[in-house]
Amino acid sequence: MAIGSCRHPLLILLPLLLAMVHESTQLQSSQTWSLLKIQQLLNYPPVLSTWSNYTDFCYGGDYKTSSAFVECYGDSVTQLHIIGSGAGAPPLPKTFSIDAFFTTLTRLPDLRVLTLTGLGLWGPLPGKVSRLASLEIVNVSGNYLYGALPDGLSRLGNLQTFIADDNLLSGELPGWLGKLPSLAVLSLHNNSLQGPLPESVADMAALRTLSLAGNNLTGGVPDLSSLKNLQVVDLANNSLGPAFPRLGRKVATVVLAGNRFADGLPAGELASLYLLERLDVSRNRFVGPFPAALLALPSVRYLSVAGNRLTGMLAANMSCGDNLRFVDVSSNLLTGTVPSCLSAASRKAALAAAANCLSPSGGGGGDVGWQHPALFCQNQALAVGIVPPDHAGRGKKGGAAKAWLVAGVVAGALAAAVLVAVAVFLAVRKVTMRRAKARPPRRLVEHASSAYPSQFFADARYISQTVKLGALGIPAYRSFSLVELEAATNNFEVSCLLGQDAHGQMYRGTLSNGTAVTIRSLRVKRSQTSQSLNRHIEMISKLRHRHLVSALGHCFEYNLDDATVTQLYLVFEYVHNGNLRSRISQGTEGRRLPWVQRISTVIGVAKGIQFLHGGIMPGLFANNLKITNILLDQNLVAKIGSYNIPILAETAKSEGGGGNKYPSDRVPNGDKMDIYDFGVILLEVVSGRPITSIHEVEIMREQLQSALTSESPSRRRLLVDPSVGRSCSDESARTAMEICLRCLAKEAAQRPSVEDVLWNLQFAAQVQDDWRGDSRSQSSEESPLSPSQIPRASNTAPAVDAA
């Protein structure tokens, strides 16, 4: 009885003690209020529908889901996980305040893990994030955060993981990243970050994962070989390069696709990466031999070198690593046969090898897809300065002899060309001097350009271009008489008038040989000297290129009293197949250009810009390019129909007009102005929508940015003209979109060079051709459609002035 009487009070006190313990570990009321306030600020998302005033956030398991839960330590929140509907979630209402949201978060001072993904958060990441001093892991992916990374992040000394993928973050990566001693994971892919990678990245000793794919980063990659813990490097789809980055030997994943890395692959360094499982260097500018040792790396599972200019011979007896599962060597300059370990019979690894010069049969066997002829790879290898290795069975001596033979032939041809050029130069000079002596002084201006300009033979590109134009049927530049032009226009009849502006009139005419021409008349001020006119005519005589409305000649009209020049007539070729917009956004059904032709057309425009910038001296910049001024000839070859001829600017200034205050070759950022205008043209070509204002450009630029950051091809395809959407490959469309977005960069310095534009567009054409499996190998200089395939227009469009 005594014992029983002693136990009874203990049994009564035990539940009370347990209740007291439970009460002591209840979440602080202020933090409960903060969590409910977060629910309110997020506009009560469905994922938080189980939260209420009665929710036991720390120890009540009934409210927790895989998408929303809280973890506590004692009476304080240490982890907050809210996972929304994904990267496609709409932004929160305009009443949302990112600053107020983070102010509420700071009332959870012990927070160590924060996950806020796909919730529609928008605004710049506030600097007050530094108040959450205990943070170790942050994931804010799939929102609409913009602006630069705040300095407040640099004060989070415990931060180990920071993930902000699929946002709109911009600006340069800050140098203070190297001051985060514990940061092991930095992932910021699919944002709008710009500029170079800071050198301080090399000081991040704890770094294991560096993922910065899908931004606008430029320049070289810092030396990462000292980062002993680095395992994953993903820098795809930026503009980094040209040197291959130095990496630590423990790296397992290296993705550098879609950048500007060039030269050869460092075979020795790559062979030492014994833990490497994934290597993707596709869509770069690598040249030189393909390192066969990559196939035999002990851990490699995925290998892609597609879309480069790698040379070399594959052989059946090459070995492969035991773990290799996928290899993509397509769109290179490889010869030989497929290694046996990659053949279909081995069933060991999948192989993509199209668009090389591989043998369809041989020791390796297997289907290699469509291949270029062997001569194509040899010529391309020579074009990039890399001579492919000799075929099997040819000794070094024979290869050396062949190389010396080729060199001798080339040297002999060059020497002969130089001798011919010098002989022609001396002959022309002699004739010119005789004519100059016999000619009265007052007629000097009339025939100033009847002979070639003095720099003609000094510029090999100009000689080559002139020869090519002659082969294409464009007549040589010459001086016309006024009688010829009056006959061509029926004495400048009104019915031949195409238009007029402040500079003068423009007429359509037909020469005596049947050639249709456009004649531009310009009033010449008395202040114009003969030297000035000579200089301008010399410049105009060089405006001849396949992708320009080329100059054919000029004519002077004189004042009979004092023999001064009163009128200048410029004669250009007449292009009569309409402008580019008439075949894109305003084209009727059946007249809109297919995707292949669109890429070919914009390549032509880019080549025309390249010639204006660097094919003549001095170059012409700030050409005010518009899609309505891109004309198409009967073969649908694009020609720039309006460009910045200096004499027009001088005329405008002399008349008190708004002429350019800079010479055309010294306009600040003039080349980048042309690149921006080209980006607007390319945007309309891709989307098929007419663009008539800068506001429309900005809207579509944002849509383009959003589409490119999406992993879904269907989202990108929404921006492609529906009339060609089914006939273009995703890779080709994506490449065109990426270079278009870079052309439209707000900062001129961030826009690509015209050579970079050309390279990317030619790559887009190449991958499109590979995707179609078309065995025809067509030069980008030629129209993919033959004249017999071209739909004819019922009405011809007049040529726009070449001024």
Sequence and secondary structure as in RCSB ss.txt:
>XXXX:A:sequence
MAIGSCRHPLLILLPLLLAMVHESTQLQSSQTWSLLKIQQLLNYPPVLSTWSNYTDFCYGGDYKTSSAFVECYGD
SVTQLHIIGSGAGAPPLPKTFSIDAFFTTLTRLPDLRVLTLTGLGLWGPLPGKVSRLASLEIVNVSGNYLYGALP
DGLSRLGNLQTFIADDNLLSGELPGWLGKLPSLAVLSLHNNSLQGPLPESVADMAALRTLSLAGNNLTGGVPDLS
SLKNLQVVDLANNSLGPAFPRLGRKVATVVLAGNRFADGLPAGELASLYLLERLDVSRNRFVGPFPAALLALPSV
RYLSVAGNRLTGMLAANMSCGDNLRFVDVSSNLLTGTVPSCLSAASRKAALAAAANCLSPSGGGGGDVGWQHPAL
FCQNQALAVGIVPPDHAGRGKKGGAAKAWLVAGVVAGALAAAVLVAVAVFLAVRKVTMRRAKARPPRRLVEHASS
AYPSQFFADARYISQTVKLGALGIPAYRSFSLVELEAATNNFEVSCLLGQDAHGQMYRGTLSNGTAVTIRSLRVK
RSQTSQSLNRHIEMISKLRHRHLVSALGHCFEYNLDDATVTQLYLVFEYVHNGNLRSRISQGTEGRRLPWVQRIS
TVIGVAKGIQFLHGGIMPGLFANNLKITNILLDQNLVAKIGSYNIPILAETAKSEGGGGNKYPSDRVPNGDKMDI
YDFGVILLEVVSGRPITSIHEVEIMREQLQSALTSESPSRRRLLVDPSVGRSCSDESARTAMEICLRCLAKEAAQ
RPSVEDVLWNLQFAAQVQDDWRGDSRSQSSEESPLSPSQIPRASNTAPAVDAA
>XXXX:A:secstr
 HHHHHHHHHHHHHHHHHHHHHHHTS  HHHHHHHHHHHHHTT  GGGTT  TT  TTT GGG BTTEEEEEETT
EEEEEEEE S TT     TT  HHHHHHHHTT TT  EEEEESS  EEE  GGGGG TT  EEE  SSEEEE   
GGGGG TT  EEE  SSEEEEE  GGGGG TT  EEE  SSEEEE   GGGGG TT  EEE  SSEEEE     T
T TT  EEE  SSEE SS     TT  EEE  SS  EE   HHHHHT TT  EEE  SSEEEEE  GGGGG SS 
 EEE  SSEEE EE TT    TT  EEE  SS  EE   GGGSTTTTSSEEE  SSEE SSSSS S   S   HH
HHHHHHHHTT      TT  HHHHHHHHHHHHHHHHHHHHHHHHHHHHHHHHHHHHHHHHHHHS GGGTTTTTTS
S  TTGGG HHHHHHHHHHHHTT    EE  HHHHHHHTTTT GGGEEEE SS EEEEEE TTS EEEEEEEE  
TT  HHHHHHHHHHHTT   TTB  EEEEEEEE TTT  EEEEEEEEE   S BGGGGTTS  TTTS  HHHHHH
HHHHHHHHHHIIIIISSS        GGGEEE TT  EEE     HHHHHHHHHTTS   SS GGG TTHHHHHH
HHHHHHHHHHHH     SHHHHHHHHHHHHHHHH S HHHHHTTS TTTGGGS HHHHHHHHHHHHHHT SSGGG
S  HHHHHHHHHHHHHHHHHHHT      TTS SS GGGS   SS        
